[in-house]
Amino acid sequence: MSNRISYNKDIFNAIDILRSYGFSGQQALLDTLCRVTRTKKVLTISETDTDTVYRTMQEVTSSMPRFPGDADMFYKLYNILSFIDGYAILSYLNASSEGRELAAPEVLVEKFAEYITDKIESVLIPECEKYGPGLLDIIESHPAIKFTLTCKQELKYELLSSVYAVFSNVKVQMADIYSYGFTSERFDLIVAIPVFGGRMLVNDEDFISREPDLIAVQNLLYHINMDGELVIVLPAKITFGSGSTASLRSYIESNYKIKEISSLPAGLFTPYTAIRTYLFVFSPGTTDDVVLKQYEPDKPIRRTSSCQKLVVANEQLLFSDEFAELSGWNIDMAFFEEEDAIKAFSASPVKKLHLKDVATVFRGKALNTKTEGGNIGVINISNINDTGIDYSGLDYIVDEERKVSRYILQTGDVLVTARGTTVKIAVFEEQSSICIPSANINVIRPKDVLNGTYLKLFLESPVGTKMLKSLQRGTGVVNINFKDMSELEVPVLPLEVQEALVQEYNTGLNLYKETIAAAEEGWRGVQAEIQSKLY
């Protein structure tokens, strides 16, 4: 095959021509590429036979509305496309979304290839339009393996069928992995990167969740052979999420073997998404042990430079009983357990309970406007500082108390920021006016067995900080869901012990504030005295 760089140059030259004639939409470009690429296969014409080129291509594209073609444009386009093959088309499909669609990073395609062993006879790669030329190399280097590639969009299906038509071991088909029964076949290996996040309208009650990535993992598991594997990339939520996410984890644990969970580098899917992602390997059977890995990039990932190599920064093997002790599949906590503070917490005889069992956890209210002289104070991220809440700087809204009743804060409520660059924690104290939290804040309302300030102290400790960090769905920006927080395990000492610790903390905090205030007053005095002697 020819040089990839020249292919990419050729195809983008063709795109420039199309755009110069009024084609700016991706669908229109794909439509034209598809039709003309198929046309070139049946044309046998000389380089000077422009009339034949014009008539043939005009006939092929006649069904396209307002196609602005002329003989010169068709001839230029034909000459360029006649040199384009699969590498160029796959490069275009992989890169043309410009961050709007999920595409497989080349380094991840290479990682997928490592799971293709000598024992594998059949491979399914759903949504193959996400993969660049690296997939072509994998297929070309495994001529004895039968590859089934799926695609959802008809135009891309036409282009991909043209690309892979040269391989007798490849079948391309239209299929939707988010629908039950998308295929009747089973495979030795399935590799997938499903759509991340969002919800889908699914009528089939067989799916535990309505989220596309969770639908995909459940659906694809149905189609692995008895000795097969599903290698799939999923967002961090599946490792600790509650509700239907937790139900899916239980379903997988009960029916399949979990072989590997690996955290992938932050920013691997930039610019499409910044959410944290994990690579999972599932197979039929029962979990005996699980390989846990943390991958890091060989060099920092930036918008202008992608990851070139995945490096294993940490690796552990957990036996099934050890794995069962994790909160969900939160492998970050497994790696944290190597640290002294986490070891001490895990070994401590103090009773530990899930937050949902000792508190009510909810998210603040989404607000659009603020009003001068309103009757309801709103606590936002900016109001929380190192020593508490700055009530003097609150924004206010006008609303009826009954309409915000579910959000009204009570003394002892623990406020944890859900967004921002850092996690801030504070304990609310009743004010003269009603106060509610903004949507950027999660609220933990302790029950009788838990003191709010005691909980704050734990969450700000090294152990609590790492626990909260393990719940972050994003990478550079804090993104903590209140439902995920409810699954945290917290120590619950006798209430009188909690209160004694809080009193000790408050005594120290007051001394700290007094010391700082005295030091600042003294410093201002020194400055004033010096300034009085300057002239």
C-alpha positions as CSV (number, residue, x, y, z in Angstrom):
1,M,0.0,0.0,0.0
2,S,1.1,3.6,-0.6
3,N,2.4,6.0,1.9
4,R,-0.3,7.1,4.4
5,I,0.7,10.7,4.4
6,S,0.1,11.0,0.7
7,Y,-3.3,9.3,1.1
8,N,-4.3,11.8,3.8
9,K,-3.1,14.7,1.6
10,D,-5.1,13.3,-1.4
11,I,-8.3,12.9,0.5
12,F,-8.2,16.3,2.0
13,N,-7.4,17.8,-1.4
14,A,-10.6,16.1,-2.6
15,I,-12.5,17.5,0.4
16,D,-11.2,21.0,-0.4
17,I,-12.5,20.7,-3.9
18,L,-15.9,19.6,-2.7
19,R,-16.0,22.5,-0.2
20,S,-15.1,24.9,-3.0
21,Y,-18.2,23.8,-4.8
22,G,-20.4,24.4,-1.8
23,F,-20.1,21.2,0.3
24,S,-19.5,22.0,3.9
25,G,-21.4,19.4,5.9
26,Q,-19.8,16.2,6.9
27,Q,-22.7,14.1,5.7
28,A,-22.5,15.7,2.2
29,L,-18.8,15.0,2.1
30,L,-19.2,11.4,3.1
31,D,-22.1,11.0,0.6
32,T,-19.9,12.3,-2.3
33,L,-16.8,10.3,-1.2
34,C,-18.9,7.2,-1.0
35,R,-20.6,7.6,-4.4
36,V,-17.5,8.6,-6.3
37,T,-15.3,6.0,-4.6
38,R,-17.7,3.3,-5.7
39,T,-17.9,4.9,-9.2
40,K,-14.2,4.8,-9.8
41,K,-14.2,1.0,-9.5
42,V,-16.2,0.6,-12.7
43,L,-14.6,3.3,-14.7
44,T,-12.0,2.4,-17.3
45,I,-11.1,5.7,-19.0
46,S,-8.1,7.5,-20.3
47,E,-6.7,10.5,-18.5
48,T,-7.9,12.7,-21.4
49,D,-11.5,11.3,-21.5
50,T,-13.0,14.1,-19.5
51,D,-16.4,13.8,-21.1
52,T,-16.8,10.2,-20.0
53,V,-15.7,11.1,-16.5
54,Y,-18.2,14.0,-16.4
55,R,-21.2,12.0,-17.7
56,T,-20.6,9.0,-15.5
57,M,-20.1,10.9,-12.3
58,Q,-23.0,13.2,-13.1
59,E,-25.2,10.2,-13.4
60,V,-24.0,8.7,-10.1
61,T,-24.5,12.0,-8.2
62,S,-27.7,13.0,-9.9
63,S,-29.9,12.0,-7.0
64,M,-28.0,14.3,-4.7
65,P,-29.9,17.6,-4.2
66,R,-28.3,20.7,-5.8
67,F,-25.0,18.9,-6.6
68,P,-22.9,21.8,-8.1
69,G,-20.8,19.7,-10.3
70,D,-19.2,20.5,-13.7
71,A,-16.8,18.6,-15.9
72,D,-13.7,20.3,-14.5
73,M,-14.7,19.5,-10.9
74,F,-15.6,15.9,-11.6
75,Y,-12.3,15.3,-13.4
76,K,-10.2,16.8,-10.6
77,L,-12.1,14.8,-8.1
78,Y,-11.8,11.6,-10.1
79,N,-8.1,12.0,-10.5
80,I,-7.6,12.5,-6.8
81,L,-9.9,9.7,-5.6
82,S,-8.4,7.3,-8.0
83,F,-5.3,7.2,-5.8
84,I,-7.1,6.9,-2.5
85,D,-7.5,3.6,-0.7
86,G,-8.6,2.3,2.7
87,Y,-5.9,4.1,4.8
88,A,-7.1,7.5,3.6
89,I,-10.8,6.8,4.1
90,L,-10.2,5.4,7.6
91,S,-8.0,8.3,8.5
92,Y,-10.7,10.7,7.3
93,L,-13.5,8.9,9.2
94,N,-11.3,8.8,12.4
95,A,-10.3,12.5,12.2
96,S,-13.2,14.3,10.5
97,S,-15.4,14.5,13.6
98,E,-13.0,17.0,15.2
99,G,-13.9,16.1,18.7
100,R,-17.7,15.9,18.1
101,E,-17.7,12.1,17.9
102,L,-15.9,9.5,19.9
103,A,-12.8,8.1,18.1
104,A,-10.4,5.4,19.2
105,P,-6.9,6.7,20.0
106,E,-4.2,4.9,18.0
107,V,-2.5,3.8,21.2
108,L,-5.7,2.1,22.4
109,V,-6.1,0.3,19.0
110,E,-2.6,-1.1,19.6
111,K,-3.6,-2.1,23.1
112,F,-6.6,-4.0,21.7
113,A,-4.4,-5.9,19.3
114,E,-2.6,-7.4,22.3
115,Y,-5.7,-9.4,23.1
116,I,-5.7,-11.2,19.8
117,T,-3.9,-14.5,20.5
118,D,-3.3,-17.6,18.5
119,K,-6.4,-19.2,20.1
120,I,-8.8,-16.7,18.6
121,E,-10.7,-17.5,15.4
122,S,-13.4,-14.8,15.4
123,V,-13.4,-11.1,16.4
124,L,-16.3,-8.6,16.6
125,I,-15.4,-4.9,16.4
126,P,-18.6,-2.8,16.8
127,E,-18.8,0.7,15.6
128,C,-15.7,0.2,13.5
129,E,-16.0,3.7,12.0
130,K,-14.3,4.9,15.3
131,Y,-11.0,3.2,14.3
132,G,-8.3,4.7,12.2
133,P,-5.8,2.9,9.8
134,G,-4.5,0.9,12.8
135,L,-7.5,-1.4,12.5
136,L,-6.6,-2.1,8.9
137,D,-3.1,-3.1,10.0
138,I,-4.5,-5.5,12.6
139,I,-6.8,-7.2,10.1
140,E,-4.0,-7.4,7.5
141,S,-1.7,-9.1,10.0
142,H,-4.3,-11.7,11.0
143,P,-5.5,-13.2,7.7
144,A,-6.7,-16.5,9.4
145,I,-9.1,-14.7,11.8
146,K,-12.6,-13.9,10.8
147,F,-13.4,-10.2,11.6
148,T,-17.0,-8.9,11.8
149,L,-17.2,-5.1,11.8
150,T,-20.4,-3.2,12.5
151,C,-21.4,0.3,11.6
152,K,-24.6,2.3,12.4
153,Q,-24.7,5.0,9.6
154,E,-25.5,3.9,6.1
155,L,-23.1,6.3,4.4
156,K,-20.2,5.3,6.5
157,Y,-21.2,1.7,6.0
158,E,-20.8,2.1,2.2
159,L,-17.4,3.7,2.6
160,L,-16.2,1.0,5.0
161,S,-17.5,-1.8,2.9
162,S,-15.4,-0.4,0.0
163,V,-12.3,-0.2,2.3
164,Y,-12.6,-3.8,3.6
165,A,-13.8,-5.4,0.4
166,V,-10.3,-6.5,-0.4
167,F,-10.2,-8.8,2.7
168,S,-11.8,-12.2,2.4
169,N,-11.8,-12.6,6.2
170,V,-13.8,-9.4,6.9
171,K,-17.6,-8.9,7.0
172,V,-19.0,-5.4,7.4
173,Q,-22.6,-5.1,8.5
174,M,-25.1,-2.5,9.6
175,A,-25.9,-3.1,13.3
176,D,-26.8,-1.3,16.5
177,I,-25.1,-2.7,19.6
178,Y,-27.6,-0.7,21.8
179,S,-30.5,-2.9,20.6
180,Y,-31.1,-6.5,21.7
181,G,-30.5,-9.1,19.0
182,F,-28.3,-7.0,16.8
183,T,-26.6,-10.3,15.8
184,S,-27.1,-14.0,16.3
185,E,-23.4,-14.8,16.3
186,R,-20.9,-15.4,19.2
187,F,-17.3,-14.5,19.1
188,D,-14.0,-15.4,20.6
189,L,-13.1,-11.7,21.2
190,I,-15.1,-8.5,21.2
191,V,-13.4,-5.1,21.5
192,A,-15.5,-2.0,22.0
193,I,-15.6,1.6,22.9
194,P,-19.3,2.5,23.2
195,V,-20.8,5.9,23.5
196,F,-20.1,7.5,26.8
197,G,-22.9,9.0,28.9
198,G,-26.4,10.1,28.2
199,R,-29.6,8.0,28.1
200,M,-31.3,6.0,25.4
201,L,-35.0,5.2,24.8
202,V,-34.9,1.4,25.2
203,N,-38.1,-0.5,25.2
204,D,-36.5,-3.9,25.8
205,E,-36.8,-4.7,29.5
206,D,-33.8,-7.0,29.3
207,F,-31.4,-4.1,29.8
208,I,-30.7,-3.2,33.4
209,S,-29.7,0.4,32.5
210,R,-30.8,3.0,30.0
211,E,-27.3,4.5,29.6
212,P,-25.7,3.5,26.2
213,D,-22.3,2.4,27.6
214,L,-24.0,0.2,30.2
215,I,-26.4,-1.2,27.6
216,A,-23.5,-2.0,25.3
217,V,-21.6,-4.0,27.9
218,Q,-24.6,-6.1,28.9
219,N,-25.6,-6.6,25.2
220,L,-22.1,-7.6,24.1
221,L,-21.6,-10.0,26.9
222,Y,-24.4,-12.1,25.4
223,H,-22.2,-12.6,22.3
224,I,-18.9,-14.0,23.6
225,N,-18.1,-17.7,23.3
226,M,-17.6,-20.0,26.3
227,D,-13.9,-19.2,26.2
228,G,-14.3,-15.8,24.7
229,E,-13.5,-12.3,26.1
230,L,-15.1,-8.9,26.0
231,V,-12.5,-6.1,26.1
232,I,-14.4,-2.8,26.5
233,V,-13.6,0.8,27.6
234,L,-16.2,2.4,30.0
235,P,-16.5,5.6,32.0
236,A,-15.4,5.7,35.6
237,K,-19.0,5.7,36.8
238,I,-19.4,1.9,36.4
239,T,-16.7,1.4,39.1
240,F,-18.7,3.1,41.9
241,G,-22.1,4.3,40.6
242,S,-25.3,3.4,42.5
243,G,-28.8,2.5,41.2
244,S,-28.9,0.7,37.9
245,T,-25.0,0.9,37.7
246,A,-24.7,-1.0,40.9
247,S,-27.3,-3.5,39.6
248,L,-25.3,-4.1,36.5
249,R,-22.1,-4.7,38.5
250,S,-24.0,-7.3,40.5
251,Y,-25.3,-8.9,37.4
252,I,-21.8,-9.2,35.9
253,E,-20.3,-10.5,39.1
254,S,-23.0,-13.2,39.3
255,N,-22.8,-14.3,35.7
256,Y,-19.3,-13.6,34.3
257,K,-15.6,-13.6,35.2
258,I,-13.9,-10.2,35.8
259,K,-10.4,-10.7,34.5
260,E,-8.9,-7.2,34.3
261,I,-9.8,-3.6,35.3
262,S,-7.3,-1.0,34.2
263,S,-7.5,2.8,34.6
264,L,-6.6,4.7,31.5
265,P,-4.7,8.0,31.3
266,A,-6.6,11.2,31.9
267,G,-7.3,13.0,28.7
268,L,-6.9,10.0,26.5
269,F,-10.1,10.9,24.6
270,T,-9.4,14.6,24.4
271,P,-11.0,16.6,22.9
272,Y,-14.2,14.4,22.8
273,T,-14.3,14.0,26.5
274,A,-12.3,14.5,29.7
275,I,-14.1,11.9,31.8
276,R,-12.0,9.2,33.4
277,T,-12.1,5.9,31.6
278,Y,-11.3,2.3,32.4
279,L,-10.5,-0.8,30.3
280,F,-12.3,-4.0,31.4
281,V,-11.9,-7.6,30.3
282,F,-14.8,-9.9,31.0
283,S,-15.3,-13.6,30.1
284,P,-17.7,-16.4,31.0
285,G,-17.1,-18.1,34.3
286,T,-16.5,-17.2,37.9
287,T,-14.0,-14.6,39.2
288,D,-11.0,-16.2,40.9
289,D,-8.6,-13.2,40.7
290,V,-8.6,-9.8,39.0
291,V,-5.7,-8.0,37.5
292,L,-5.7,-4.3,38.3
293,K,-3.6,-1.9,36.4
294,Q,-3.0,1.9,36.2
295,Y,-1.8,3.1,32.8
296,E,0.0,6.4,32.4
297,P,1.1,8.1,29.2
298,D,4.8,8.2,28.3
299,K,4.5,11.9,27.9
300,P,1.9,14.5,29.1
301,I,-1.3,14.5,27.0
302,R,-2.3,17.9,25.6
303,R,-4.8,19.1,23.0
304,T,-2.1,19.2,20.4
305,S,-0.3,16.0,21.3
306,S,-2.0,12.6,21.8
307,C,-0.7,9.7,23.9
308,Q,1.9,7.7,22.0
309,K,2.5,4.9,24.5
310,L,0.7,3.4,27.5
311,V,3.0,2.6,30.4
312,V,1.9,0.4,33.4
313,A,2.5,2.6,36.5
314,N,0.9,0.2,39.0
315,E,-0.3,-3.4,38.9
316,Q,-1.9,-5.7,41.4
317,L,-3.5,-9.1,41.5
318,L,-6.5,-9.3,43.9
319,F,-8.1,-12.7,44.8
320,S,-11.9,-12.8,44.6
321,D,-12.4,-12.3,48.4
322,E,-10.1,-9.2,48.3
323,F,-11.8,-7.8,45.3
324,A,-15.2,-8.3,47.0
325,E,-14.1,-6.0,49.8
326,L,-13.7,-3.1,47.5
327,S,-16.5,-0.5,47.4
328,G,-17.9,-1.4,44.0
329,W,-15.1,-1.9,41.5
330,N,-13.2,1.2,42.8
331,I,-9.7,0.1,42.0
332,D,-8.3,3.4,42.9
333,M,-9.0,2.5,46.6
334,A,-7.1,-0.8,46.0
335,F,-4.0,1.1,45.0
336,F,-4.5,3.7,47.8
337,E,-4.5,0.8,50.2
338,E,-0.7,0.5,49.7
339,E,-0.4,3.8,51.6
340,D,-0.1,3.9,55.4
341,A,-3.2,6.0,56.1
342,I,-5.5,3.7,54.0
343,K,-3.9,0.6,55.6
344,A,-4.6,2.1,59.1
345,F,-8.2,2.9,58.1
346,S,-8.8,-0.6,56.7
347,A,-7.3,-2.3,59.7
348,S,-9.1,-0.1,62.2
349,P,-11.8,-1.9,64.4
350,V,-14.0,1.2,64.3
351,K,-17.4,0.4,62.8
352,K,-17.7,1.6,59.2
353,L,-21.0,2.3,57.4
354,H,-22.1,3.6,54.0
355,L,-23.1,7.2,54.0
356,K,-26.6,6.3,52.8
357,D,-27.1,4.3,56.0
358,V,-26.2,7.2,58.3
359,A,-27.2,10.3,56.3
360,T,-29.4,11.7,53.6
361,V,-27.4,12.9,50.5
362,F,-28.8,15.3,48.0
363,R,-27.8,17.8,45.4
364,G,-28.4,21.6,45.6
365,K,-30.9,23.5,43.5
366,A,-30.3,24.7,39.9
367,L,-30.9,28.4,39.8
368,N,-31.0,30.9,36.9
369,T,-31.3,34.3,38.5
370,K,-30.4,36.2,41.6
371,T,-32.1,39.2,43.1
372,E,-31.0,42.1,45.2
373,G,-32.9,42.0,48.5
374,G,-34.2,38.5,48.0
375,N,-35.6,36.4,50.8
376,I,-33.6,33.2,50.3
377,G,-29.8,33.0,50.6
378,V,-27.9,30.8,48.1
379,I,-24.6,29.2,49.1
380,N,-22.3,28.6,46.2
381,I,-18.7,27.3,45.8
382,S,-17.2,30.8,46.2
383,N,-18.8,31.2,49.7
384,I,-16.9,28.2,51.1
385,N,-13.4,28.9,52.4
386,D,-10.8,27.3,54.6
387,T,-12.5,28.1,57.9
388,G,-16.2,27.7,57.0
389,I,-18.9,29.6,55.0
390,D,-18.8,33.3,54.3
391,Y,-22.5,34.1,54.9
392,S,-21.9,37.8,54.2
393,G,-21.3,37.2,50.5
394,L,-24.3,35.1,49.7
395,D,-26.5,35.8,46.6
396,Y,-30.2,36.0,47.2
397,I,-33.3,34.9,45.2
398,V,-37.0,35.6,45.6
399,D,-39.1,32.5,45.9
400,E,-41.8,30.9,48.0
401,E,-40.5,28.8,50.9
402,R,-42.7,25.8,50.0
403,K,-41.1,25.7,46.5
404,V,-37.6,25.3,47.9
405,S,-38.5,23.4,51.0
406,R,-36.6,20.2,50.0
407,Y,-33.4,22.2,49.7
408,I,-33.6,24.3,52.9
409,L,-30.4,23.8,54.9
410,Q,-30.3,22.8,58.5
411,T,-27.6,23.2,61.2
412,G,-25.1,20.4,60.9
413,D,-25.5,19.8,57.1
414,V,-22.2,19.0,55.5
415,L,-21.6,20.8,52.2
416,V,-19.3,19.3,49.6
417,T,-18.6,21.0,46.3
418,A,-19.7,18.9,43.3
419,R,-17.9,21.0,40.7
420,G,-14.8,23.2,40.5
421,T,-11.1,22.8,40.6
422,T,-10.8,21.6,44.2
423,V,-13.1,19.9,46.7
424,K,-14.3,22.2,49.4
425,I,-16.1,21.1,52.6
426,A,-18.0,23.1,55.2
427,V,-20.7,22.6,57.9
428,F,-23.8,24.8,57.7
429,E,-25.0,26.8,60.7
430,E,-28.5,28.2,60.9
431,Q,-28.9,31.8,59.7
432,S,-31.6,34.5,60.2
433,S,-32.8,33.9,56.6
434,I,-33.5,30.7,54.8
435,C,-30.5,29.3,52.9
436,I,-30.3,26.7,50.1
437,P,-27.3,25.3,48.3
438,S,-26.7,25.8,44.6
439,A,-26.5,22.9,42.2
440,N,-22.7,23.0,42.4
441,I,-22.9,21.6,45.9
442,N,-23.8,18.2,47.4
443,V,-25.4,18.1,50.8
444,I,-24.9,15.4,53.4
445,R,-27.5,15.6,56.2
446,P,-26.3,13.3,59.0
447,K,-28.7,11.2,61.1
448,D,-28.6,10.9,64.9
449,V,-25.6,8.7,64.9
450,L,-23.3,11.1,63.0
451,N,-22.0,14.6,63.8
452,G,-21.7,16.9,60.8
453,T,-18.4,18.4,61.9
454,Y,-17.0,15.0,62.7
455,L,-17.9,13.9,59.2
456,K,-16.2,17.0,57.7
457,L,-13.0,16.2,59.6
458,F,-13.0,12.7,58.2
459,L,-13.7,13.8,54.6
460,E,-10.8,16.3,54.9
461,S,-8.4,13.7,56.3
462,P,-5.9,11.9,53.9
463,V,-8.2,8.9,53.8
464,G,-11.4,10.9,53.2
465,T,-9.7,13.0,50.5
466,K,-8.6,9.9,48.6
467,M,-12.1,8.5,48.9
468,L,-13.6,11.6,47.4
469,K,-11.0,11.7,44.7
470,S,-11.8,8.1,43.7
471,L,-15.4,9.2,43.0
472,Q,-14.5,11.9,40.5
473,R,-15.9,11.2,37.1
474,G,-13.8,13.9,35.4
475,T,-10.0,14.5,35.3
476,G,-8.9,18.1,35.6
477,V,-12.2,19.4,37.0
478,V,-14.0,18.1,40.1
479,N,-17.2,16.2,39.2
480,I,-18.7,14.3,42.1
481,N,-22.3,12.9,41.9
482,F,-24.3,12.9,45.1
483,K,-25.6,9.3,44.4
484,D,-22.0,8.1,44.2
485,M,-21.1,9.8,47.5
486,S,-23.9,7.9,49.3
487,E,-21.9,4.7,48.7
488,L,-18.8,6.0,50.6
489,E,-17.8,4.1,53.7
490,V,-17.3,6.3,56.8
491,P,-16.1,5.5,60.3
492,V,-18.9,5.8,62.9
493,L,-17.5,6.3,66.4
494,P,-19.8,6.5,69.5
495,L,-21.5,9.9,69.3
496,E,-20.0,11.2,72.6
497,V,-16.5,10.4,71.1
498,Q,-17.4,12.3,67.9
499,E,-18.5,15.3,69.9
500,A,-15.4,15.3,72.0
501,L,-13.2,15.3,68.9
502,V,-15.3,18.1,67.4
503,Q,-14.9,20.2,70.6
504,E,-11.1,19.6,70.5
505,Y,-11.2,20.7,66.8
506,N,-13.2,23.8,67.5
507,T,-10.9,24.8,70.4
508,G,-7.9,24.5,68.1
509,L,-9.7,26.3,65.3
510,N,-10.7,29.3,67.5
511,L,-7.1,29.5,68.8
512,Y,-5.9,29.5,65.2
513,K,-8.3,32.3,64.2
514,E,-7.3,34.4,67.3
515,T,-3.6,33.8,66.6
516,I,-4.0,34.8,62.9
517,A,-6.0,37.9,63.9
518,A,-3.4,39.0,66.5
519,A,-0.6,38.4,64.1
520,E,-2.3,40.5,61.4
521,E,-3.1,43.3,63.9
522,G,0.5,43.3,65.0
523,W,1.8,43.3,61.4
524,R,-0.4,46.3,60.6
525,G,1.0,48.1,63.7
526,V,4.6,47.5,62.5
527,Q,3.7,48.8,59.0
528,A,2.1,51.9,60.4
529,E,5.0,52.7,62.7
530,I,7.5,52.3,59.9
531,Q,5.4,54.4,57.5
532,S,5.2,57.2,60.1
533,K,9.0,57.5,60.1
534,L,9.5,57.6,56.3
535,Y,9.0,61.4,56.1
